């Protein structure tokens, strides 16, 4: 039985631990360190949301240690994932008992668009999802930024770096910084380093669920 408070605490610990590993150096070392840290935090973010969604299909305990009423109490995780894929439009139908075969068929569970689709799809079973949508509305932009930056660093090429121009207006760069230095730029709205603001918002979202 899943305890969402444990999953939340796990993500916050991972985010804090990996954030502490990020040191800003010049050149290749900075890119390597940033790629590893971003990828680890993003993967753990998605793992948190996978557990969250499955708990609202199969049952578990919410953040206040109350039981979550299951939709399909006897489902395996892969059956729950198939149902969730149907809810977010990645499967045309879901017949009772349908299952995915491999883990690589799963969605990016922490993608803000997926969060929105699944919360909307689950709201008729769990009214709490209206609250989830409200929280997402507050945090979705920085989460989308982290996702975009992470994807750029993992698939590093000039085209992907140039794609960061679509979010660069949110950040203030010093004269000697380029787009690839975006994590060390200043968030204009929060007046803190981009990386610190992004991770703070990710933690803020799940703390406020």
N, C-alpha and C positions, 0 to 999 in steps of 0.2 A: 504494500500500500504506500503510495507516494505522499510524502510530507513536503508541501511546497515551501514551508519556512526553512527547511534544511537545504533545499535546492537554491533558495535565494541567498542564504548565508554562504553557500559554496561559491556562487558566482562572485559575490562581493570579495571573498577572500582571494579568489583567483585574480580578479581585476586589480586588487591592491598589490598582490605579490608580483604580478607581471609588470605593473606600472613602475614598481621599484627597480626593475631590471633595466628600464629604458634610460640609457645615458646618451646625451647628444654629443656626438663627435663629428668630425668632418668626413665627408666622402663616403666610401663604401661601407665602413663600419657602422655608420649611422643608418644606412639603408638596410643592412642586414639585421641590425638590432630592432629597428622599427618594424620590419616585416614579420619577424618572429613574435614580437609582443602583440602587434595588431591581430595577427592570425590566431594566437592563443586566446586572446580576449574575445574575439568574434566567434570562435568555435565554441567557447564556453557559454557565451550569450545564447547561441542557437541551441545548445544542449539544455540550458535552463528552459527555454520556450518549448522545446520538445516535451520535456517533463510536465510543464504547465498544461499544455494542450491535452496530452494523454490522460492526465489526472481528471480533466473535465469530461473525458469520454468514459474512462474506466472506473473513476472514483478515486478518492484519496482524501487528504486533509488540506484545507486551505491555510492561508497565512495566519489565521486566528485559531488554528487547530480544530476547526469544525469540519465535519464530514462533508465531502462533496458528493451530491447525489449522482450516481453514474447513469449514463445513457445506455451503455453496453457493458454491464459489469463483468461479463465472462469473456470479453475480448482479449486477445493477445495484443502486444504493442504493435505488431505489424498490421493487425486488423484495425486497430484504432487509427494508425497512420493512413490506411486506405480511406477510412471514413473522413479523416481530416483533409486529405487530398481532394476528396469529392467536395467538401464544403468550400474549399478555396479555389475551386474551378479547375483543378488539375486532373480530375477524373470525371468522365461523363456521367457515371452512375455509381451507386454503392448499394449492392445487395447485401443483406445481412450475412455476415461471415466472410465477406470479401477481404482479401489480404494482399499487401504488397509482397514481393518475393525477396528483394534485396534492399539493403539500407540506402544504396545510392539512388533509389527511386523516391526518396523522401524529399520534401521541400526544404527551403531555407526558412526554418520555423521562426527565426527572429527578425526576418525582413519586415519592416513596417507595413508594407502592403499585405503580406501574409497575415500579420497580426490583425490588421483591420478586417480582412476577409473572414478569418476564423472567428473573431469576436462577433462579427455580424451574423455569421452562420450559426453560432452557438447560443445567441441571445434568447432564442425561443425556449431553450432548455435551462439556461442559466442567466437570470436577469443581471447578475454581477457583470456580465460582459459589456453592458452599457457603461459601467464605471471604467472598465479597461479601455474602452474607446475614448473616453474623456481623458484618461491619463496619457494615452498614446498621442492624442492631439497636442499635448503640451511638449512632448519629448521627441516626436518623430523626426524633426529636421536634423538635430545633431546625430541621431542614430543612423539616419540615411547618409550623413556625411562620413561617419566612421566606416560604414559599409563600403562606400565609394572609395575612400582613401585606402582601406585595407585591400580592396580588389586591385587598385592601382599598384600597390607595393608588391603584391603577390604575383601579378602579371605585368611586370615592369617593362614598359617600352615607351617610346616618345609619344605615341598616340594616346595611350592611357594617361600619361602625365599631363598632356594637353587637355584631356577631358576634365581635369581638376579645375579648369577655368570656370566651369559651370557653378562652382561653389566658392571660388576664390574671393568673391565680393564680401563674404562674411568675415574675412580675415585681413589683418593688417600685416604686411610683409616689410621687413627692414630693407634698406637699399641693397644689401649684399645677399638677400634671400631669393631663391627661385621657387617655382611651384612645388618641386620635390621637397622643399623645406616646410611644407604646410603644417606639419605637426608642431613645429616650433614657432609658427606665426601666432599672432595674438587674435583671439576671438573678439571681434569688435563689440558685440553686445555684452559679453561677460567680462571683457578686459582681462582675460587670463590666457595662458598658452592653449592653443587649439587642442592638443592631446589631452591635457588635464580637463578641459571643459567637456570633451566628448565622453571620456570615461565617467566623469562626475554625473553626466546626464543619464548614462546607461544605469548606473547604480541608483540614481534618483528615481528612475522610472519603476524599477522593481521594488524599491523600498516603499514607494507610494501605492503599490497595487493592493 
